[in-house]
Amino acid sequence: MLTYPDFDPIAVAIGPFEAFGKTLGPLEVHWYGIMYLLGFACAWFLAMRRTRRPDSPIQSSQIEDLIVYGAMGVVLGGRCGYVLFYHFDRFLDDPVWLFRVWEGGMSFHGGLLGVLLAMALYARKIQVPYFSLTDFIAPLVPLGLGFGRLGNFIGQELWGRATDVSWAMVFPKDPLQLARHPSQLYQAALEGLVLFVVLMWFSAKPRPRMAVSGLFLLLYGSFRFLVEFFREPDSFIGFDAFGWMTRGQLLSSPMIVLGLLLLVLAYRSQSTPASEAGAAKANVR
């Protein structure tokens, strides 16, 4: 069994401060928040590099707005998804809880829906085909997902099921003190590193429109479905179906189906965004 490296989830603490006759603070910066910033920084860097390609649907001058739209979609969608997918009963009892973001709670699937909506708005704003834009951003996402899972590991949340494998860990915050799968690291490796490498390789040359988006959905959904077998189900939900299917697997299943559908449609049409890129760039004001 491996020893959990007992990270402090707080990266930096500044203060406390004296103000208005009261002691405030300290101001704490958590590793999880830093991981979000790293994810957005990597997305910006990769996006700037991808705009140099002749088939890029957008210009480098549009990347800042793209990241802002994406960040808003992640945060708002992630919060709404967590509340609606995982705590809808609490939302019905206390609708204002949706806005108490400082109490924590984000959902990948909600964040994905938020980003897809944000990209629809941005694609309309800059007048480029929707799937050309989603194909462009799909390879930018995995590193942020990987950083987020590392944040989960440091924060000792979303740990795995009990096991006797040699790399199991006992998380200090676990009230049962069981040896568990470090499933956060499994997700960081698959949803982060592996998905990033595959999408960057696949998108290195022009592909039919929707193909990159479809591959992202297919692979993420498959990786998440697999890792859920090693991740501890949410204690307040348990299993959703068949005595073994978790909420994460239930939400990931449509991604697998939609990803396969987009890939089939993409290769049937065989249309690429290269011819649209020039027109889109010419329309930039």
C-alpha positions as CSV (number, residue, x, y, z in Angstrom):
1,M,0.0,0.0,0.0
2,L,1.2,3.5,-0.9
3,T,1.3,6.3,1.6
4,Y,-0.9,9.3,0.7
5,P,1.3,12.4,0.4
6,D,-0.5,14.6,2.9
7,F,-0.8,17.8,0.9
8,D,-2.2,20.9,2.4
9,P,-5.2,21.8,0.2
10,I,-4.4,25.5,0.9
11,A,-1.5,26.6,-1.3
12,V,-1.2,30.1,0.1
13,A,-2.7,31.8,3.2
14,I,-2.3,35.6,3.6
15,G,-3.3,37.4,6.8
16,P,-5.2,37.6,9.0
17,F,-6.0,41.3,8.6
18,E,-7.2,44.0,10.9
19,A,-10.0,46.1,9.5
20,F,-12.9,48.1,11.0
21,G,-11.8,47.0,14.4
22,K,-12.2,43.3,13.5
23,T,-9.9,40.5,12.6
24,L,-10.5,39.2,9.0
25,G,-9.0,36.4,7.1
26,P,-6.7,34.8,6.5
27,L,-7.2,35.0,2.7
28,E,-6.7,31.4,1.5
29,V,-5.8,30.3,-2.0
30,H,-6.6,26.6,-2.5
31,W,-4.8,24.3,-4.9
32,Y,-8.1,23.5,-6.6
33,G,-8.5,27.1,-7.7
34,I,-4.9,27.2,-8.9
35,M,-5.6,24.1,-11.0
36,Y,-8.5,25.9,-12.6
37,L,-6.2,28.8,-13.5
38,L,-3.6,26.4,-14.9
39,G,-6.3,24.8,-17.0
40,F,-7.4,28.1,-18.5
41,A,-3.8,29.2,-19.0
42,C,-3.0,26.0,-20.9
43,A,-6.1,26.4,-23.0
44,W,-5.1,29.9,-23.9
45,F,-1.5,28.8,-24.9
46,L,-2.7,25.9,-27.0
47,A,-5.4,28.0,-28.7
48,M,-2.9,30.7,-29.6
49,R,-0.7,28.0,-31.3
50,R,-3.7,26.5,-33.1
51,T,-4.7,29.8,-34.6
52,R,-1.5,29.6,-36.7
53,R,-3.0,26.8,-38.7
54,P,-4.6,27.5,-42.0
55,D,-7.7,25.6,-41.0
56,S,-8.3,27.6,-37.8
57,P,-11.8,29.0,-37.7
58,I,-10.7,32.0,-35.6
59,Q,-7.9,34.4,-35.2
60,S,-5.5,35.0,-32.3
61,S,-7.2,38.3,-31.5
62,Q,-10.4,36.4,-30.7
63,I,-8.8,33.9,-28.2
64,E,-9.3,36.1,-25.2
65,D,-13.0,36.3,-25.7
66,L,-13.1,32.6,-26.4
67,I,-11.5,31.8,-23.1
68,V,-13.8,34.2,-21.3
69,Y,-16.9,32.6,-22.8
70,G,-15.5,29.1,-22.0
71,A,-14.7,30.1,-18.4
72,M,-18.2,31.4,-17.8
73,G,-19.6,28.2,-19.3
74,V,-17.4,26.1,-17.1
75,V,-18.2,27.9,-13.8
76,L,-21.9,28.6,-14.4
77,G,-22.6,25.2,-16.0
78,G,-20.5,23.3,-13.5
79,R,-22.4,24.9,-10.6
80,C,-25.8,24.4,-12.1
81,G,-25.0,20.9,-13.1
82,Y,-23.9,20.0,-9.6
83,V,-27.1,21.4,-8.1
84,L,-29.5,19.9,-10.6
85,F,-27.8,16.6,-11.3
86,Y,-26.7,15.8,-7.7
87,H,-28.7,17.9,-5.2
88,F,-32.0,18.7,-7.0
89,D,-33.9,17.9,-3.8
90,R,-31.9,20.4,-1.8
91,F,-32.4,23.0,-4.6
92,L,-36.2,22.6,-4.3
93,D,-36.0,23.1,-0.6
94,D,-33.6,26.1,-0.9
95,P,-33.3,27.6,-4.4
96,V,-30.9,30.3,-3.2
97,W,-28.4,27.5,-2.4
98,L,-27.6,27.5,-6.2
99,F,-25.9,30.9,-5.8
100,R,-23.9,30.0,-2.6
101,V,-20.9,28.9,-4.7
102,W,-18.5,29.4,-1.8
103,E,-20.1,26.2,-0.3
104,G,-18.5,24.2,-3.1
105,G,-19.8,21.8,-5.7
106,M,-19.0,21.5,-9.4
107,S,-20.1,19.0,-12.0
108,F,-18.1,18.1,-15.2
109,H,-21.2,17.3,-17.1
110,G,-22.8,20.5,-16.1
111,G,-19.7,22.4,-17.1
112,L,-19.7,20.6,-20.5
113,L,-23.2,21.7,-21.2
114,G,-22.3,25.2,-20.1
115,V,-19.3,25.3,-22.4
116,L,-21.4,24.0,-25.3
117,L,-23.9,26.7,-24.8
118,A,-21.2,29.3,-24.4
119,M,-19.6,28.2,-27.7
120,A,-23.0,28.4,-29.5
121,L,-23.3,32.0,-28.4
122,Y,-19.7,32.8,-29.4
123,A,-19.9,31.0,-32.7
124,R,-23.0,33.1,-33.5
125,K,-21.2,36.2,-32.4
126,I,-18.2,35.7,-34.7
127,Q,-20.2,34.0,-37.4
128,V,-18.4,30.7,-37.7
129,P,-20.0,27.2,-37.9
130,Y,-20.7,25.8,-34.5
131,F,-18.9,22.5,-34.9
132,S,-15.8,24.1,-36.5
133,L,-15.5,26.0,-33.2
134,T,-16.1,22.9,-31.0
135,D,-13.6,21.0,-33.0
136,F,-11.1,23.8,-32.4
137,I,-11.6,23.9,-28.6
138,A,-11.9,20.1,-27.9
139,P,-8.1,19.5,-27.7
140,L,-7.8,22.5,-25.4
141,V,-9.9,20.9,-22.7
142,P,-8.2,17.7,-21.4
143,L,-5.3,19.3,-19.7
144,G,-7.7,21.4,-17.6
145,L,-9.6,18.2,-16.7
146,G,-6.4,16.6,-15.7
147,F,-5.4,19.5,-13.5
148,G,-8.9,19.5,-11.9
149,R,-8.5,15.8,-10.9
150,L,-5.1,16.6,-9.4
151,G,-6.9,19.2,-7.4
152,N,-9.4,16.6,-6.2
153,F,-6.5,14.4,-5.2
154,I,-4.8,17.1,-3.2
155,G,-8.2,18.1,-1.6
156,Q,-8.9,14.4,-0.7
157,E,-12.2,14.3,-2.4
158,L,-13.9,11.9,-4.9
159,W,-11.6,9.1,-3.8
160,G,-11.9,5.5,-5.0
161,R,-13.5,2.3,-3.7
162,A,-11.9,0.1,-1.1
163,T,-9.4,-2.3,-2.5
164,D,-6.4,-4.4,-1.7
165,V,-4.2,-3.5,-4.7
166,S,-0.6,-2.7,-3.9
167,W,-1.0,1.0,-4.9
168,A,-4.0,1.6,-2.7
169,M,-4.0,4.6,-0.3
170,V,-5.6,5.6,2.9
171,F,-6.9,9.2,2.7
172,P,-6.5,11.0,6.0
173,K,-9.9,12.6,5.6
174,D,-11.6,9.3,5.1
175,P,-13.7,8.6,8.2
176,L,-13.6,4.9,7.5
177,Q,-9.8,4.9,7.0
178,L,-10.0,2.3,4.3
179,A,-7.3,1.5,1.7
180,R,-8.8,2.9,-1.5
181,H,-8.1,3.3,-5.2
182,P,-6.6,6.7,-6.0
183,S,-9.2,7.1,-8.6
184,Q,-8.6,10.9,-9.0
185,L,-5.2,9.9,-10.4
186,Y,-6.8,7.4,-12.8
187,Q,-9.0,10.2,-14.1
188,A,-6.2,12.7,-14.3
189,A,-4.2,10.2,-16.5
190,L,-7.1,9.1,-18.7
191,E,-9.3,12.3,-19.0
192,G,-6.2,14.5,-18.8
193,L,-3.1,13.2,-20.3
194,V,-4.3,10.3,-22.6
195,L,-7.3,12.3,-23.9
196,F,-5.0,15.3,-24.6
197,V,-2.4,13.2,-26.5
198,V,-5.0,11.4,-28.6
199,L,-6.9,14.6,-29.5
200,M,-3.8,16.5,-30.3
201,W,-2.6,13.7,-32.6
202,F,-6.0,13.3,-34.2
203,S,-6.5,17.0,-34.8
204,A,-2.9,17.5,-36.1
205,K,-4.3,17.4,-39.7
206,P,-7.7,18.5,-41.0
207,R,-10.5,16.1,-40.2
208,P,-14.1,16.2,-41.2
209,R,-16.1,18.7,-39.3
210,M,-17.6,17.2,-36.1
211,A,-15.0,14.4,-36.0
212,V,-12.8,16.0,-33.3
213,S,-15.8,16.9,-31.2
214,G,-17.2,13.4,-31.6
215,L,-13.9,11.8,-30.6
216,F,-13.7,14.0,-27.5
217,L,-17.2,12.9,-26.4
218,L,-16.6,9.3,-27.1
219,L,-13.3,9.0,-25.3
220,Y,-14.2,11.1,-22.3
221,G,-17.5,9.3,-21.9
222,S,-15.7,5.9,-22.2
223,F,-12.9,6.9,-19.8
224,R,-15.3,8.3,-17.2
225,F,-17.6,5.2,-17.5
226,L,-14.6,2.9,-16.9
227,V,-13.1,4.8,-13.9
228,E,-16.5,5.0,-12.2
229,F,-16.0,1.3,-11.5
230,F,-13.1,2.2,-9.2
231,R,-14.5,5.5,-7.8
232,E,-16.6,5.5,-4.7
233,P,-20.2,6.3,-5.6
234,D,-21.6,9.4,-4.0
235,S,-22.8,8.4,-0.5
236,F,-26.1,10.4,-0.8
237,I,-26.9,8.7,-4.2
238,G,-25.4,5.2,-4.3
239,F,-26.1,3.3,-7.5
240,D,-28.6,4.7,-10.0
241,A,-29.5,1.6,-12.1
242,F,-29.0,-2.2,-12.3
243,G,-27.4,-2.2,-8.9
244,W,-24.1,-1.1,-10.3
245,M,-24.5,2.0,-12.5
246,T,-23.4,5.3,-10.8
247,R,-24.6,8.8,-11.5
248,G,-21.4,9.5,-13.4
249,Q,-21.9,6.5,-15.6
250,L,-25.5,7.5,-16.3
251,L,-24.5,11.0,-17.3
252,S,-21.5,9.8,-19.4
253,S,-23.5,7.2,-21.4
254,P,-25.2,9.9,-23.7
255,M,-21.7,11.3,-24.4
256,I,-20.6,7.9,-25.8
257,V,-23.7,7.6,-28.0
258,L,-23.5,11.2,-29.2
259,G,-19.7,10.9,-29.8
260,L,-20.2,7.8,-32.0
261,L,-23.1,9.5,-33.9
262,L,-21.0,12.6,-34.6
263,L,-18.1,10.5,-35.9
264,V,-20.4,8.6,-38.2
265,L,-22.0,11.8,-39.5
266,A,-18.6,13.5,-39.9
267,Y,-17.1,10.8,-42.0
268,R,-20.3,10.4,-44.1
269,S,-20.2,14.1,-45.0
270,Q,-16.4,14.3,-45.2
271,S,-16.6,18.1,-45.0
272,T,-13.7,20.0,-43.5
273,P,-13.5,23.5,-42.0
274,A,-10.6,24.6,-44.2
275,S,-12.8,26.3,-46.8
276,E,-14.6,28.2,-44.0
277,A,-11.6,29.4,-42.2
278,G,-10.7,32.1,-44.7
279,A,-14.2,33.4,-44.9
280,A,-14.5,33.5,-41.1
281,K,-11.2,35.4,-40.8
282,A,-12.3,37.8,-43.5
283,N,-15.4,38.6,-41.5
284,V,-13.5,39.7,-38.4
285,R,-14.2,43.3,-37.5
